[in-house]
């Protein structure tokens, strides 16, 4: 039943606009294991967050440029301003026509005026704490549904819970 509800929380597919932060996160198969090393068997989730608005997140095959550039093109309006870290997969964004600013975490730079990725990092924090603290373990075949749940919660965080429930019921009516 919960998996069916999570399916109803999937992204609406509307393009993100304005200032959008992008980042990738790695989910270890055993979230109880505390490690900062990106294990070879970690699952990659790519996230896009409008500042003050919605979030989209997608379980992807890899964090390579071919994969992430397709997700950016499908999820972000061409007129948006994109903020990211210096991950190599984002170097093409200016050539692709986006206004793109970076922040260099490897040099201990996390905020520089409007340049930061704090909102998308907040999304990762909520998802990882939810999986570790509530669900304990999420199989990779279900990871997208859990990511959808937390992106839905983030996107509708300003609503009262009863209105979030109404949105889910609306999604049932559309199917």
N, C-alpha and C positions, 0 to 999 in steps of 0.2 A: 504494500500500500504506500509506504513512504517513497519508494522508487518512482511510483506513478505520480505522486505529488511533486517530486523533484523534477520530473520531466516537464511538468506544467510551469516550472520556474525558469525554463530555458530562456535565453536572450530573445528579445523581440525582433532582433535583426536590423533595427534602425541604426543608421550611421551615427557615430559619436562626433560631436562638433566642439568648437571652441578650443580650449586648452586641454589636451589629452596627454596623459602619461602612459608610457608603455614599459613593460618589463617582463622578464621571464622568471619563473620560479621552478625549483626542483623538489619533487616530492619523493622521499625515500620510501621504498616498499614497507619498511618497518619504522613508522614515525616516532616510536618510543626511543629509538636509537638516536642519541644526540650527536650530531656530527655536522661540521661545516663543509666537509668534502663532498663534492658532487659525485655520488656513486655512479658507476657505469650503468647500473640498472634503475636509476632514478627516473621518474616520470616527469616530463616537462609540461608546464602549463604556462601559456602566454596570456598576459592580461593587459587590458586597455581601460583606463579610467578617465572620465571627464572630470575636471575639477569642479566640485560642487554638484556633480550629477551622477550619471549612470556608470556602471561597470560591465564589461564583457570579458569573459575569460574562456580559454579554450585549451583542452588537453591536446597537445600536438606531438608529432613524431620526434621532432628535434628542435633545437634553438638555432638552426641554420638560417641563412638569409633567404633561401628559396621558400621555406615554410613561413617564416615570420612576415616577409614582404607580402605574401598572398593574404595573410590574416589582416594586416594593416590596410591593404587595399579594399578588402571586403568590409572592414569594420569602422574605418575612420574617413570622414569627409575630407576632400582634397583641400579645403580651405582651413582646416584645423591646424593649430600649432602643436607640434609634438615635442614632448620632453622625454628624454631617456637617459640611461647611463651610457657608458662608452662601449657597450657590447658591440662586436664587429658587425652583427646582423643589422644594425641601425645606420651604418655609414652611408647607405644608398638613399636615405630618405630625402635629402636635399635635391639630389639628382632626379628623384621621382616626383618632384614638384611640391613637396611639403616644406613648410617653415619648421626647422628642426633645431632644438637646443639640447645640449648634453650637460651632464654633471659627472665628474670623474670620481667615483667612489674609491678607486685604488690610490688616489692621492688624498684620502680623507676629506674629500669635498662632498658634502651632502646637501647643502642649500647655498645658493648664490643668487640673491634677489628672488626672481620668479622661477629660476631654474632649480627644480628639485623633482624627485619622484616619490615624495612622502605619501601621497594618496594611494598609489598602486602598492607601495610597501605596506600600508595599512591593510589593504585588501588581503595581501599574502599572510600577514599576521593573523587576521581573523580566520582565514581558511585553515591555516596550519594549527592554530590553537583549537579550532573546532574539531578537526580530525583527530588530533592527539588527545584532547580532553573529553570529547563527547563520544566519538565513534571508535577511537582507539586504533582502528586499522581500516583502510579503504582499498579494496582490490582495484587494480588499474582499469579493469573493464567498467567499473562504476565511478571512477574518479570524475568524469565529466559531469555526472549528475550532482555530485557533491559540490563541485566547483560552481555549477549553475545555481545551486541553492544559496551559496554564500554571495555570489554576484547579485542575485535577486535581492537578498537581504540588504546588501550594500546600496544597490540602486534605489531601494525604497525605504531607506533608513529613516527618512523624515516622516514617514507615514505611521499612524497608529497600527498596531497589529491587526485589528479588525479590517482595516482597509487593505492591508497586504493580502489577507484571506479573500477579500472581495476580488482582488486582481487574479488570484489563482482560480476562483470560480468563473471569472470572465474567460480565462484561458480554456476552461473545460467547455464552455458554451461555444467557443470558436472551433473546437475539434469535431 
